[in-house]
């Protein structure tokens, strides 16, 4: 397989479905595509189980015009880059070493920037585009759609405001064109050394909006907070599961003796914390984002500044904040189950508190079916344990005799 074979292979893999989100190349496995959250084996152009040499050829083909990521791979054993399939789509690529060979994961990034409507986002998220300053965080596990939501927010600002927007990404994902705003996108590794230095430089570039791909460390978090405090609108992401864990993560970056100061600064600067979980649709045609929204109001600011206690948690504030446009995961999932958008089983598995959600769902026919199925599973007899060692048939024989 030559380097020139990679583009047709990738093109062929993308044709398996309109919902391909990732491509996976691993030694000892067939090429795979992820569709609606599940991996499926592919056989592009007759390519079967991959050898270590073949995965290395795929990696080298992707790195051919990217000397910086190639050097990083040689030094650190892993690297990130962006790669384009002309006239089709772009990819966020991670190449890493494992057991002496290379593996490649390619996240599909469409050329078309998504809108709030196409992502089925809550309409109140459009209010973020009207903010003039402060900190907005998008959180969720890897692959939960954070980058797409951020791209939709940036595109809306770009289309409606006369601002200077600076993005700092690793790597650049969605490519934005200048509209009413002027937008400059910087890629870590090729345009700048790291997030922190690029963010520090951005403060001298007169932007109104700064997008930081990820708040990875204390230095980046500190400069992002400073930018939000000095009149910039700062958008970023964190790999946390909900609003309260996001606050804990940021505070945890700082020394313990600075906790009180950081809580005060966070309470004053944050505007929104939006958390996402992608849940499979009931009809199996794709996934939909369940979105938790925490907004800055007197109650959430108080709980961040003073800390959470029994009966005074951020989740309580979110549940009671519907009038301000807030919503919690379980309420969103409950509504989706009742409207048959998602299944009972999937809804419960993605919920924050399964027991509370089940209580709220009492009376639905699907709930009764689910509970009966669970009871049947619990009543099934446990399988016979498999002995770790086969008993010796003739106890007079020694182990050495058996090995002969």
C-alpha positions as CSV (number, residue, x, y, z in Angstrom):
1,X,0.0,0.0,0.0
2,X,1.5,3.4,-1.0
3,X,0.8,6.7,0.5
4,X,-1.4,7.7,-2.4
5,X,-3.9,5.0,-1.5
6,X,-5.1,6.7,1.7
7,X,-7.5,9.3,0.2
8,X,-9.5,6.7,-1.8
9,X,-9.6,4.4,1.3
10,X,-11.0,7.2,3.5
11,X,-13.5,8.2,0.8
12,X,-14.7,4.7,0.6
13,X,-15.1,4.4,4.3
14,X,-17.2,7.6,4.4
15,X,-19.6,6.1,1.9
16,X,-20.8,3.5,4.5
17,X,-23.2,6.1,6.0
18,X,-24.1,9.7,6.2
19,X,-23.7,9.5,10.0
20,X,-20.0,8.5,10.1
21,X,-18.4,10.4,13.0
22,X,-14.9,8.8,13.3
23,X,-12.5,6.5,11.3
24,X,-10.3,4.1,13.2
25,X,-7.1,2.4,12.0
26,X,-5.6,-0.1,14.4
27,X,-3.1,-2.9,14.0
28,X,-4.7,-6.4,14.0
29,X,-8.2,-4.9,13.3
30,X,-10.0,-4.1,10.1
31,X,-10.5,-0.4,9.4
32,X,-13.5,0.8,11.3
33,X,-16.1,3.6,11.1
34,X,-18.1,4.9,14.1
35,X,-21.8,5.4,13.2
36,X,-24.2,6.8,15.9
37,X,-21.7,5.9,18.6
38,X,-20.9,2.3,17.5
39,X,-17.9,1.0,15.7
40,X,-18.5,-1.0,12.5
41,X,-15.8,-2.9,10.5
42,X,-15.2,-1.6,7.0
43,X,-13.5,-3.2,4.0
44,X,-12.4,-0.2,1.9
45,X,-11.1,-1.2,-1.5
46,X,-10.6,-4.8,-0.2
47,X,-8.4,-3.8,2.7
48,X,-8.7,-6.4,5.4
49,X,-7.0,-6.7,8.8
50,X,-4.3,-4.1,9.1
51,X,-0.7,-4.9,9.7
52,X,1.7,-2.7,11.7
53,X,3.3,-1.7,8.4
54,X,-0.1,-0.6,6.9
55,X,-1.1,1.5,9.9
56,X,2.4,3.2,9.8
57,X,1.8,3.9,6.1
58,X,-1.5,5.5,6.8
59,X,0.1,7.6,9.6
60,X,3.0,8.7,7.3
61,X,0.5,9.7,4.5
62,X,-1.5,11.9,6.9
63,X,1.7,13.5,8.3
64,X,3.4,14.0,4.9
65,X,2.7,17.8,4.7
66,X,2.8,18.4,8.5
67,X,6.4,18.5,9.8
68,X,5.5,19.8,13.2
69,X,3.1,17.1,14.2
70,X,5.5,14.5,12.7
71,X,8.2,15.8,15.0
72,X,5.8,15.7,18.0
73,X,4.9,12.1,17.2
74,X,8.5,11.1,17.1
75,X,9.2,12.9,20.4
76,X,6.0,12.2,22.5
77,X,4.5,9.2,20.8
78,X,1.3,11.1,20.0
79,X,0.2,14.0,17.9
80,X,-2.8,16.0,16.7
81,X,-3.4,17.5,13.3
82,X,-6.1,18.6,10.9
83,X,-6.3,16.9,7.5
84,X,-8.6,17.6,4.5
85,X,-10.3,15.4,1.9
86,X,-10.7,17.9,-0.9
87,X,-14.4,18.8,-1.7
88,X,-15.6,16.4,1.0
89,X,-14.7,17.2,4.6
90,X,-12.0,17.8,7.1
91,X,-10.7,15.6,9.9
92,X,-9.3,16.2,13.4
93,X,-6.6,13.5,13.5
94,X,-4.9,11.9,16.5
95,X,-2.0,9.5,15.8
96,X,-0.5,7.6,18.7
97,X,1.9,4.7,19.4
98,X,0.7,1.5,21.1
99,X,2.5,-1.8,21.6
100,X,5.2,-0.7,19.0
101,X,2.8,0.2,16.2
102,X,0.7,3.2,15.2
103,X,-3.1,3.8,15.6
104,X,-5.0,6.6,14.0
105,X,-8.4,8.1,15.0
106,X,-9.9,10.6,12.6
107,X,-12.9,12.7,13.7
108,X,-15.1,13.9,10.8
109,X,-15.6,17.7,10.6
110,X,-18.1,18.7,7.9
111,X,-17.2,21.7,5.7
112,X,-20.6,23.3,6.5
113,X,-20.7,25.0,9.9
114,X,-23.7,23.7,11.9
115,X,-26.5,26.0,13.1
116,X,-28.4,25.8,16.4
117,X,-31.3,24.4,14.5
118,X,-29.4,21.6,12.7
119,X,-27.9,20.6,16.1
120,X,-31.3,20.7,17.8
121,X,-29.9,23.0,20.4
122,X,-32.2,24.8,23.0
123,X,-33.2,28.2,21.6
124,X,-32.0,30.0,24.7
125,X,-28.3,29.2,23.8
126,X,-28.6,32.0,21.2
127,X,-28.5,34.4,24.1
128,X,-24.8,33.6,24.4
129,X,-24.2,35.4,21.2
130,X,-25.5,38.6,22.7
131,X,-23.0,38.6,25.6
132,X,-20.3,41.3,25.7
133,X,-18.0,39.8,28.2
134,X,-17.5,36.9,30.7
135,X,-16.7,33.2,30.6
136,X,-18.8,30.6,28.7
137,X,-17.8,26.9,29.1
138,X,-19.0,24.0,27.0
139,X,-18.5,20.7,28.8
140,X,-19.0,17.0,28.2
141,X,-17.1,13.8,27.4
142,X,-15.0,13.4,24.3
143,X,-17.3,13.1,21.2
144,X,-20.3,14.8,22.9
145,X,-20.5,17.6,20.3
146,X,-18.8,20.5,22.2
147,X,-16.8,21.6,19.1
148,X,-20.0,21.7,16.9
149,X,-21.9,23.8,19.5
150,X,-19.0,26.2,19.8
151,X,-18.8,26.5,16.0
152,X,-22.5,27.3,15.9
153,X,-22.0,30.1,18.5
154,X,-19.0,31.6,16.8
155,X,-20.8,31.5,13.4
156,X,-23.8,33.3,14.8
157,X,-21.6,36.0,16.3
158,X,-19.7,36.2,13.0
159,X,-22.9,36.7,11.1
160,X,-24.5,39.3,13.4
161,X,-21.8,41.3,15.1
162,X,-19.0,43.6,13.9
163,X,-16.4,42.1,16.1
164,X,-12.8,40.8,16.0
165,X,-12.8,37.1,16.9
166,X,-9.7,35.1,17.7
167,X,-9.8,31.3,18.0
168,X,-7.0,29.2,19.5
169,X,-7.4,25.5,18.6
170,X,-5.4,22.2,18.6
171,X,-6.0,21.6,15.8
172,X,-8.3,24.0,13.9
173,X,-11.5,22.2,13.2
174,X,-14.3,24.2,11.5
175,X,-13.0,26.8,9.1
176,X,-14.8,30.1,9.5
177,X,-15.0,32.8,6.8
178,X,-15.2,36.5,7.5
179,X,-18.8,37.7,7.6
180,X,-19.7,40.8,9.5
181,X,-17.0,40.0,11.9
182,X,-13.3,39.5,11.3
183,X,-12.2,36.1,12.4
184,X,-8.6,34.8,12.9
185,X,-7.9,31.2,13.7
186,X,-4.6,30.1,15.2
187,X,-3.5,26.5,15.4
188,X,-1.3,25.2,18.3
189,X,1.9,23.7,16.9
190,X,1.9,25.7,13.6
191,X,0.8,29.2,14.5
192,X,1.7,29.2,18.2
193,X,3.5,27.1,20.7
194,X,0.7,26.5,23.2
195,X,-2.7,27.7,24.4
196,X,-1.3,29.9,27.1
197,X,1.1,32.0,25.0
198,X,-1.5,32.4,22.2
199,X,-4.1,33.5,24.8
200,X,-1.7,36.0,26.3
201,X,-0.9,37.4,22.9
202,X,-4.6,37.6,22.0
203,X,-5.1,40.2,24.8
204,X,-2.9,42.5,22.7
205,X,-4.9,41.8,19.4
206,X,-8.0,43.7,20.4
207,X,-10.5,40.9,20.1
208,X,-14.0,41.1,21.4
209,X,-14.4,37.3,21.4
210,X,-11.7,34.7,22.2
211,X,-12.3,31.0,21.7
212,X,-9.9,28.7,23.5
213,X,-10.1,25.1,22.3
214,X,-9.6,23.6,25.8
215,X,-8.7,24.9,29.3
216,X,-6.0,22.2,29.9
217,X,-3.9,23.7,32.7
218,X,-3.6,26.4,35.4
219,X,-1.8,28.9,33.2
220,X,-4.5,28.7,30.4
221,X,-7.3,28.9,33.0
222,X,-5.7,31.9,34.7
223,X,-5.3,33.9,31.5
224,X,-8.8,33.0,30.3
225,X,-10.2,34.3,33.6
226,X,-8.1,37.5,33.3
227,X,-9.4,38.0,29.7
228,X,-13.0,37.5,30.9
229,X,-12.5,39.9,33.8
230,X,-11.1,42.6,31.4
231,X,-14.1,42.8,29.1
232,X,-13.6,40.0,26.7
233,X,-16.1,37.2,25.9
234,X,-14.1,34.0,26.4
235,X,-15.5,30.6,25.1
236,X,-13.8,27.3,26.0
237,X,-14.4,23.6,26.7
238,X,-13.7,21.2,29.6
239,X,-14.0,17.4,29.8
240,X,-16.4,17.3,32.7
241,X,-19.9,15.7,33.1
242,X,-21.9,18.6,34.5
243,X,-21.9,22.2,35.9
244,X,-20.8,21.4,39.5
245,X,-18.0,19.1,38.3
246,X,-16.8,21.9,36.0
247,X,-16.5,24.4,38.9
248,X,-14.7,21.7,40.9
249,X,-12.3,21.1,38.0
250,X,-11.3,24.7,37.6
251,X,-10.9,25.3,41.4
252,X,-8.8,22.1,41.5
253,X,-6.3,23.6,39.1
254,X,-5.3,26.2,41.7
255,X,-3.5,25.8,45.1
256,X,-5.8,25.1,48.0
257,X,-5.0,28.4,49.7
258,X,-6.4,30.3,46.7
259,X,-9.8,28.5,46.6
260,X,-11.7,31.4,48.2
261,X,-10.3,34.0,45.7
262,X,-10.9,31.7,42.7
263,X,-14.5,31.0,43.8
264,X,-15.2,34.8,44.0
265,X,-13.6,35.4,40.6
266,X,-15.5,32.5,39.0
267,X,-18.8,33.6,40.4
268,X,-18.2,37.1,39.0
269,X,-17.0,36.1,35.5
270,X,-18.9,33.0,34.4
271,X,-22.0,33.6,32.3
272,X,-23.0,30.1,31.1
273,X,-21.9,26.5,31.7
274,X,-23.4,24.2,29.1
275,X,-23.0,20.4,29.4
276,X,-23.8,17.9,26.7
277,X,-24.5,14.2,26.4
278,X,-25.2,12.6,23.0
279,X,-28.1,10.0,23.3
280,X,-29.1,7.6,20.5
281,X,-32.4,8.4,18.9
282,X,-35.2,5.8,19.5
283,X,-35.5,5.2,15.7
284,X,-31.8,4.4,15.4
285,X,-31.2,7.1,12.8
286,X,-28.6,9.1,14.8
287,X,-28.0,10.9,18.1
288,X,-29.5,13.9,19.8
289,X,-27.8,16.2,22.4
290,X,-29.3,16.3,25.9
291,X,-28.1,19.7,27.1
292,X,-27.8,21.0,30.7
293,X,-27.7,24.8,31.0
294,X,-26.5,26.7,34.0
295,X,-26.7,30.5,33.8
296,X,-25.3,33.2,36.0
297,X,-27.9,34.5,38.4
298,X,-27.8,35.6,42.1
299,X,-28.3,32.0,43.3
300,X,-25.7,30.2,41.1
301,X,-23.2,33.0,41.9
302,X,-23.8,32.5,45.6
303,X,-23.3,28.7,45.5
304,X,-20.1,29.0,43.5
305,X,-18.7,31.7,45.8
306,X,-19.6,30.1,49.1
307,X,-19.6,26.4,48.0
308,X,-22.4,23.9,47.8
309,X,-24.1,22.5,50.9
310,X,-27.1,20.2,51.5
311,X,-30.1,21.8,49.9
312,X,-28.0,24.5,48.3
313,X,-26.4,22.8,45.3
314,X,-25.9,24.1,41.8
315,X,-28.2,21.3,40.5
316,X,-30.9,22.6,42.8
317,X,-30.4,26.1,41.4
318,X,-30.5,24.7,37.8
319,X,-33.8,22.8,38.5
320,X,-35.4,25.9,39.9
321,X,-34.0,28.2,37.2
322,X,-36.4,27.5,34.4
323,X,-37.6,31.1,34.3
324,X,-34.0,32.1,33.5
325,X,-33.6,29.5,30.8
326,X,-31.8,26.9,32.8
327,X,-32.4,23.1,32.5
328,X,-31.0,20.0,34.0
329,X,-30.1,16.7,32.3
330,X,-32.8,14.6,33.9
331,X,-35.6,17.0,33.0
332,X,-34.5,17.1,29.4
333,X,-34.1,13.3,29.2
334,X,-37.5,12.9,30.9
335,X,-39.1,15.0,28.2
336,X,-37.3,13.1,25.4
337,X,-38.5,9.8,26.7
338,X,-42.1,11.0,27.0
339,X,-42.0,12.3,23.4
340,X,-40.5,9.0,22.2
341,X,-37.4,10.8,20.9
342,X,-35.1,8.4,22.9
343,X,-35.8,5.0,24.4
344,X,-36.3,4.4,28.1
345,X,-33.2,2.3,28.4
346,X,-30.9,4.8,26.7
347,X,-32.5,7.7,28.7
348,X,-31.9,6.0,32.0
349,X,-28.3,5.1,31.1
350,X,-27.5,8.7,30.3
351,X,-29.3,10.3,33.2
352,X,-27.7,11.8,36.3
353,X,-30.0,10.1,38.8
354,X,-31.7,6.9,37.5
355,X,-33.9,6.3,40.5
356,X,-35.3,9.8,40.6
357,X,-36.0,9.6,36.8
358,X,-37.8,6.2,37.2
359,X,-40.0,7.7,39.9
360,X,-41.0,10.6,37.5
361,X,-41.7,8.1,34.7
362,X,-44.1,5.9,36.8
363,X,-47.3,5.3,34.8
364,X,-45.8,5.2,31.4
365,X,-46.3,1.9,29.6
366,X,-42.7,1.8,28.5
367,X,-41.6,2.2,32.2
368,X,-43.6,-0.9,33.2
369,X,-42.1,-2.9,30.3
370,X,-38.6,-1.8,31.3
371,X,-39.1,-2.8,35.0
372,X,-40.5,-6.2,34.0
373,X,-37.5,-6.8,31.8
374,X,-35.2,-5.9,34.6
375,X,-37.0,-8.3,37.0
376,X,-36.7,-11.1,34.4
377,X,-32.9,-10.4,34.1
378,X,-32.5,-10.5,37.9
379,X,-34.5,-13.8,38.3
380,X,-32.3,-15.7,35.8
381,X,-30.0,-18.2,37.6
382,X,-26.4,-17.3,37.8
383,X,-24.2,-19.3,35.3
384,X,-22.2,-22.1,36.7
385,X,-18.7,-20.9,37.7
386,X,-16.0,-22.0,35.3
387,X,-13.1,-23.7,37.3
388,X,-9.8,-21.9,36.9
389,X,-8.0,-25.2,36.6
390,X,-9.1,-28.5,35.2
391,X,-9.0,-31.2,38.0
392,X,-6.2,-33.8,37.6
393,X,-7.9,-37.1,36.5
394,X,-5.2,-39.3,38.1
395,X,-3.9,-37.8,41.4
396,X,-0.9,-40.1,41.3
397,X,0.4,-38.3,38.2
398,X,2.7,-35.4,38.8
399,X,2.5,-32.0,37.0
400,X,5.8,-32.9,35.1
401,X,4.2,-36.2,33.9
402,X,1.3,-34.2,32.5
403,X,3.6,-31.8,30.6
404,X,5.4,-34.7,28.8
